[in-house]
Amino acid sequence: MSWEQAGEDIVTADLGDLPTDHEADLTGVTNWVFDLDNTLYPVESQFMRLIEKRINDYVVRTSGLPADEALVMQKSFLHDYGTSLAGLMTRYQIDPYHFLAEVHDVPLDVLAPDQALRLGLERLNGRRVIFTNGSSVHAHRVMDKLGLTDLFDGVFALEDADLIPKPDPRTFEKMLTKFGIDPTTACFFEDTPQNLAPAKAIGMKTVLVGPKAFSAEGDYIDYRAASLAPFLATAILDGDPQ
């Protein structure tokens, strides 16, 4: 997902009380691909608000606009280019790596390990990888804070994509090539609906996670999980007792 789009629709409701598809048929999956922000931790943590504030400050400083006008520009960048970074690189001369380092340098206090999520991830046979529009440093910081680093076999971050964010199909191809993944053996978990479309088009199973899970429309969504841990706990996997 876009790690910026992740913060656009922050909610404070307990997503654990919302519906989740149970007993999803994930047999045949041996590669588990997860978006990071607002997918591996709950949206109600409001962690992405901290990053959004850093992004807005960066746009204000770069553009010279007042904060409210800079926010309008930032949202237009998200719509037109997929990320604020892509828009800033198009409209202004900025160092993208300085941008990534600055906007991700936020405290992690609102994040915490989730034992139920860990148990769900441990059920998954095969490889688990992170596929994020955030930076590599950001991904590793968050995974360490969540206590999940040891469960994952690798990270595909924005730097690996030559700064071209999801949902660009070229970025999916680069991710698959990096890890040697046959998309027909993979399942992709993501909280931004449009990022699932290219995954479905190349044969991946798709799961929409988070507050949009039961409102978004699209035939590229195979399963919906308002809360990830219960979904993983009940999914039907290879090797499960019949």
ABEGO torsion letter per residue (X at the ends): XBAAAAAABBBABBAAABBBBBGBBABGBABBBBBABGAABBAAAGAAAAAAAAAAAAAAAAAGBBAAAAAAAAAAAAAAAGBAAAAAAAABBBBAAAAAAAAABBBAAABBBBAAAAAAAAABBEBBBBBBABBAAAAAAAAAAAGAAAABAEBBBAAAAGGBBOABAAAAAAAAAAAGBBAAABBBBBABAAAAAAAAAAGBBBBBBEAAAAABBEAABABBBABAAAAAAABBBBGBBX
